[in-house]
């Protein structure tokens, strides 16, 4: 068996891990790389393998940095099945099409200026039509149902507790009479987060591929997120400002809606209009409602007791669908909350809300998730004042605040427990989906607990097992 680390190696984006076993190539995840635009442009077009030689794809979850390059893979010749949980498949019905649409739109927007400047025009990585074609190859499989991928490889999806439908992937492999259990964590969620069930930890794994996005950080307790959200919303709204929240359309948006709903019901924040302005987030919320069977007990209790009989809907909340409704928000000056994608402020309607509100000191930009290096979200989080949006310069006067407790990723203590759950059997641990500095800190942290069989692979690294 050979493992090739083709993405999310020494970085937190672009997850792609290639397993070669019994003469077959199995790709776990096929995510978009997000970062410097020119660098991302090249990386996302050029796989570290030939797509025509991939036999099977298994996805851990629907976030674009784990699934978003599937249409390119198919466009370049992949013809096999794409295994995922039903909720992941449902989400990607919208997410991949949305990704293609955004890329077409953004390239068209940028090319208007490039054409006037006599520069070479860009081509979108893929189109919405490319995404529609890729969706035909999905093969949904429920949690805890073991299925055959190919001869000698059985797979099982386990709850990862990260976003709706997120899974860890267990591969039970038999090759040349040798049995190996490989466990790919996907993105590991946290215990006691709202809405979703808690993650299942690995047992009896021989090989562990695990994310370590926050391998250097112990998160505040989830309740701290509600307290911080109450503080920042109250301060800004009582001062007459808008709160602009870049948020991933899937997972973070629904978590925020759930939290704001509870705060308003408890009269802890002003009852102002709340807008979810992202067609994808609106559609994703519909998928959440469709897949309520995976909700945790707390969410069900709220649904039963809430006057709206809903966790993700209340009187002051509006899900914005049309472009006209979105544009109208920018002409309003009354206090409000706008939640919009993308989560790292790199594309989509959030850019228009930022450029229209970033120079007003009454407003606040609230960062509620991890921001990749070089993204606009990271630059805002780090306090930059001079900002460019769609090539135009803005001077940020709006306040910026960050809430860390909303993270849907396990922190250092939770990641450590994840490893300890299979400490007695695991022979090799590969840290992926983490910055190199973070991974090094987490590796040292594990070493102090007697776990020394840990590697931090580089992009393109091939390991024989």
N, C-alpha and C positions, 0 to 999 in steps of 0.2 A: 504494500500500500504506500502511496505517495501523497503528501499534502503539499500543495503549492498555494502560497499566500499572495493573492492577486489584488487585494484591496483591503482597506482598513488595517494595514500593517504599519505600526508606528504613527498612526493618525486615526482620527475619529470620524471617518466618512468613507463611503465607497466600498462597503463590505462585499468581498468576493473571496471565497475559499474553495479551491478545486481539489477534490479527492479522486485519485485514480486507483481503482481496485478491480480485480478480476477482468482487466482489460477494458473497463468502462470508466468514463469521466463524469463525475457527479459534481455539479457546481452548487455550493450552498451560498445563497444570496447573490444578487446581481445589482448592487446599489450604485447610485450616482456619486461621483466624487464632487464635493463642494468645497470651494476655496477661492484662490485667485482665479479670476475669470479665464485668463489666457491658459493657465495651467490646467484648469478643470476642462476647458474646451478640448485640449489635446488628450488628457487622460481618459475622458469618457468616450472618445472616439476610437481609442486604441487599446483593446484588451490584451492581457498578457497570455493569451491563449487564442486558438482558432475557434470561433463560435460554432463552426460546422463540425468540430470534433467533440463537442459536448453532447453527452447522451441523455442526461437528466438534470433538472434544476429543482432544488428544494429551497423554499423561502422561509425565513424565520418570522418575518412580519412585514407590514405594509409601509413603514416609513421609507421615504424616497432614497435615503442613503443606504437602504438594504434591498430595495426592489426597483428603483427608478430607472435602471439601465436595461431592463428586460426588453423593451421595444427595440433598442439598438441591437441586442443579442439576436433577436428574431430577425431583424432587418438584415443582419450579416450572416444569416444562414442556419440559426438554431431551429430545429423542427420538432423537438421532443416535448414531453409533458413538463408542466410546471406545478409541482406539488406545494400546497399551502393549506392552512386551515380555512374553513368556510368563511369566517369573518374577514380574514385577510383577503381572500378572493373577492368578497363583496366590496371591501374598501377599495381595492385596486381597480375595480370596474370604473370608479370615479377618479382615483388618484393618478393612474397612468394617463388617462385621457386628459385630465387637467394639466399634468406635467407637459404633455405634448402641446396642448393649447398655449400654455404660458411661454414655452420656448418659441413657438411660432410668433406669438404676439410681441415678445420682447425683442426678438431678432428683427421683426418688421419695424418696431419703434426705433431701434438703434440704427438700422440700415437707412432710414430716412436722412439722418444726419451724415452717415458715412457716404451716401450717394452724393450729397451736396458738397462734401469735402473731397470727392474724387477717390475715396478709399475703397479697397476691396470689400464686397458685401459678404456678410456672414450667412451661413446656412444653419437652420435649426438642427440639433442633434437628431431629433425625430419629430414626427408630427402626430397630431391626434389620431389620424388614420392609421399610422404605424402602431400606435398603442392599441387601437381596436383590433387589429390583426393579431397582436401578441396575446390579447385576452382569450382568444379562442383555444389556446393551448393549456389553460389552467385546469388542474385536476384537484378539487378540494377533498381534504381528508380531515375527519373530526379528531379532536384531542383524544389521546389514549387508545387509538385504533392503530395497531401495528400493520403496516403494509409493506409489500415487497417492492423495492425500487428496481433491482435487477438481481441476477443470480448471485447469491451469497451476501446480499445486503437487504436487511429489514430496517424500516424506519418507524419512529413513533414521535408524534408531536406532544410536548408537555407544556402546560401553562407557564408562561414566563412573567406574567403580571406587569408587563411594560405598557402596552396599548391593547386595544381590542383586537383579539385574534393572535396576539404575539405568542411565539412558541420557542422553546428550546427543542433542538433536534437530536434525538438519540438514534445513532446508527449501530445496529448489531451486525458486525461484519465477520464473514467466514471466508478466508482466503488460504489456499494450500493447507487446509486442515486446521489452521490457526484461527481462534475466535478473538475478536477485539471489539470492545464497546467504546465507540467514539461519541462524545457528547459535545455538541456545539450550543453554547448558551444563548445565542442571539443576544438581544439586549435584555439585561436582567432588571426586573422591576423591584419595587420595595414592598415590604410588609406594611399593612395598615393604610395603604393609599385608598382614596375613595373610588367607588364604582366597580373596579376590577378585583378579581380574586387574587390571592397572594401567589407568588411564584413557587414552582416546585423545584426543589434542589436535586442535583444529580446523586445517583447511587451506583456504586460498583463500576464507575467509569475507569477505563484504561487510559484513554486520551481525552484531555479536556481542552477545547478551544473556548476561551471565554473573554468577553469584553471587560474592559477596565477603565471606562470613561472617567470615572471618579475614583480611581485607585489611590489617589492621594488625598481624598477628602471624606470626612465624616459629615453627613448631612444633618441639618437640624431636624427635629422631629416634624412629621407632616403638619401637626397643628400649628407650628410656627409659620407655615405658609399662609394659613387663614389669618393669623394675627397680623402678619406683615401686609397682606392684601387689604385688610380692614384699615390699617394705618395709612397706607399710601393713597387708597381710594378716597378715604374721608378727607385727608388734607387737601388733595387736589380739587375734588368736587365741591367742597365747602368754600374753596377759593374761587370758584367759578370757572375752573379749567376743564379741559378734556383729558381723559386718560387713554392713551393709545398703546395697545398691547400687541406686539408681534407674537403670534403663537402658531405652532404647528396645527394644521387643520384637523389632524387626527390625534386624539389623545389629550393634548394640552388644552385645546379649545373647550372640549367637553368638561374637563376637570375644572377649568375656570368658571364656566357657566354654572356648574354644580355648586362651586364655592360661593359665587356671587349670589346665586339663588338663596342659599342658606343665610348669608349675611343680611340680605334684604328682608327675608322673612323674620329675622331676629331683630330688625330695625337697628343694625349696627353700622350701616352706611346709608347715605342719602339715596332715596328712591328716584334715581335719574334713568333716562333711557339707556338701554344696553343693546349694542348692535354687534352681531356676529356677521362681519362683512367678508365673506369668502364663500363662493359657490361650493367649493370643495368641502369646507367645514359644514355647510348646511346639509350637503348630501351625506357626509360622514356621520352627522348626527342622526340622520334617518337610518343609517346602517347600525348605529349603536342601539336604536330603538328596536330594530329587527332582531338583533342578537342579544336581547336582554337576559337570555339564559346564562350568560357568562358573568352577569353582574354579581357583586358580592352581597352579603347579607345586609350590610348597612344601607346600600343603595336601595334594596328592596324595601327595607323598613321605611325609608324616606318616601318612596313612591306611594306606599300604603297610607302614610300619615299626611302627606302634602295635600293642600287644598286643590292643587292642579293635577294631582295624581300623576305627576311627572317629575323626573329628576332634572331634565334638560329643557324645561319650558316654564315660563312664569310671565306675569302681566307686563312687566317693563321690558321684556326681551323681544327683539325683532331679529329674525334671520333674513339678511339682505340677499336677494337673489339677482336683481337686475343692475346693470351698469348705471342706469339713471338714478336709482336709489342710492347707490354708492357715492356717486358724484355729489348728490344733494347734501350729503353729510358734511362736505367740506365748506358749504356756505353757511352752516349753522355755527353759532357762537355759544350756545347754551351748554351747561355741563353735561357730559355724557361719557360713556365707556364704549370704546370701539376695539373689538378683538378681530384681528385680521391676519391672514397668512401672506408671506411665508414666515416661519418661526425665526429665521435668521435674517429677516428683512432683506432678502436677496432678490425677490421677484414678487409679482402679484400686486393686489390692491393695497397692501400695507405701504408700499412705496409712495403711492399717491396721498395717503393719509399722513405719512411722515412729512412729505415736502410741503403740505398745506398747513401743518401744525407745529413744525419743528422750531420756528422762529418766534413763538409766543411763549413768554416765560411763565404764564399761568398754567401751561399744559405740562403733562408728564408722559414720558415714554417709559413704560414698565417692562423690563426684561424678565422673563419667567422661565427661561430654558437655556441649556448649554449653547454657546455661540462658537462656531468654528472660526479658527484664525482667518483674518483678512476679510471676513464677511462684514456687512454694514452693521449687523447686530453686535458683533464683537467690538467694532470701533466705537459704537455708541456706549456700550457697556464700559469701555476703557476711558470714557470721558472726552473723546474728540469733539471739538467744537466746529471745525471746518469740515463739512460733509458734502459729498457729491451724490446726487440722486439723478439717474438717467443723464449723467454728464453735466448737470447744472449744479452750481455751487450754492450752498446754504450755510448760514451761521446758526448753530444750535443755541437757542435760548431756553428751550424747554428743559425741565428737569429730567434726569434719568435716574431710575432706581432699579435695583436687581433683587429678585426674590429667589433664593436658592432652594428653599424647602419644597418647591413644587416639582423638583426633579423627579422624573419617572425612572431614572437610573439608580441602581443600587450604589450606595456609598462604600467607602473602604471597609467598614465593619461588616456590612452585609455581603460584600464580595468575599471577604475572608471566610465568613460562615459558609458561603457557597462552596469554596474549595474544601473546607474542613469536612463537609458532608460526604466527600468521597476520598478523603485523605488516605485511607487504608489501602485503596486499590489503584489509585491513579499513578501511572508511570511517567507521564509527561504532560506538562501544562504549557499551552501556548497562549500568551496574552495578546489579544487583538483589540481593535476598536478602542484605542487609547493613544494619546500622544506619547512620544518616546520618554520624555521626562517623567510623566505620570506612571507609565509602565515600569520604569526603573525603580521609582519609589515603592510601587506596590510589590514588585519582585523582592526588594530588600525587606519589606514588611513581612512577606510570606516566609522569607529565609529566617527571620527572627523567631518564627513559630515552627521551625524545623521542616519547612517545605522548600526543598532546594532544586527540584526537578522542573524548573521554570525557564522558558525561553521567550524572547521578544523578537519575533521574526521581522525581517525587512521585506519591503515589497519585492515580489519575485522569488523569495526564498522557497526552496524545495526540500522537503524532509522525507526521508524514507523511514517507514515504521516497520 
